[in-house]
Amino acid sequence: MEEKGNTRIIPIRKYYGSLENMKAKFDRYARKSFFRGNSIEEYEKWKKEARETLTNLLGLNRMESVPLKPVTEEIITLENGIVREKVIIQTEDNVWMPMYILIPPKSGKEKRNVFLAPPGHQGAGKYSVAGCYEIPAVADAIKRFEYDYGMQLAKLGFITICPDCRGFGERRDEQLQNDDEESFLRSSCFQLLHMAMGIGETVAGMCVWDLMKAIDYIQTRTDWNFDKISCLGFSGGGMQTLYLSALEDRLDAVFISGYLYGFKDSLQILNGNCNCNYIPHLWEHFDMGDIAAMNAPRPLMIQSCRNDHLNGPRGMENVYEQMEIIKNIYQLYDADNMLVHDIHEGGHCWHGDNLAEILEKFSLL
């Protein structure tokens, strides 16, 4: 006989959750380290102190430098004439980062500018960003998110570094080292955070450290213009770009897509996001706008989509509030023209249709 309803439990008529309490605590304790000055001198002093705080929160003070020991595993020429190198570097002791390096055909004698293009979630790491369309699951991810922004940059003439960040692609931890499609596309951020948090490290910090090591590697390639290194990332790649750019002076221009909104709406109320987003004590000190503002006055593009679910329940209002924080600091330098808020319709997705126009605005093309 077929049972009607679930007879093994009882219905709960009222729930006693913690969200309202957490929201009130956020309002009481959050963002105590925001910039309170009104001059460039005060900003520079704040930035130095804020960087030290952020460095410690990310756990970068626990990372250990080692020789890069680069190994080139593969060099192939793609149909569009772009050469794709697979290079692996060491970022910590016994920690290795595979990277696809896209090198477009050279015209002229000038050294070419370089982009870092860290990956986001659900795209198998470097494979989507580097445009590996021949892999069916990757082709679907590219179609869904326009995920091949590394290849888009290479087609525009930039040498583009597409790394596997920790937990992605070939760097998945043991629980996801399987050949099923779901494991291939996903990341092991959940497992990484559980391994790291108890010793004062974070997934975001690990990713930032590894990108810093990628910049170290770029500076060993003397045929590249490493005075012009920029970074572009979407979603989880935008998260990595946000934190890297706040701490790294070697970047020339910064492009953050799908990752600029207030922490309360997007990571506390929407509390089911990936573990890599969560950094102990971060919200007590900064909101996202404060962190992005550490880029002033260099070129910074923030790309948002109006219906991106990650914007939170208040939608674009949650984004605009953070943009105002950034604008206020850029205005200290009279550098409003170096800050672009690129807004598109639709949901969570990278949009590259006007990328060349923005690159020209920033004198990169």
Buried (B, 14 or more C-beta within 10 A) or exposed (E): EEEEEEEEEEEEEEEEEEEEEBBEBBEEEBBEBBBEEEEBEEBEEBBEEBBEBBBBBBBBEBBEEBEBEEEEEEEEEBEEEBBBBBBBBBBBEEBBBBBBBBBBEEEEEEBBBBBBBBBBBBBBBBBBBBBBBEBEBBBBBBEBBBBBBBBBBBBBBBBBBBBBBBBBBBBBBEEBEEEEEEBBBBBBBBBBBEEBBEEBBBBBBBBBBBBBBBBBBBBEBEEBBBEBBBBBBBBBBBBBBBBBBBBBEBBBBBBBBBBBBBBBBBBBBBEEBBBBBBBEEBBBBBBBBBBBBBBBBBBBBBBBBEEBEBBBEBBBEBBBBBBEBBBBBBEBBEBEEBBBBBBBEEBBBBBBEEBBEBBEBBEBB
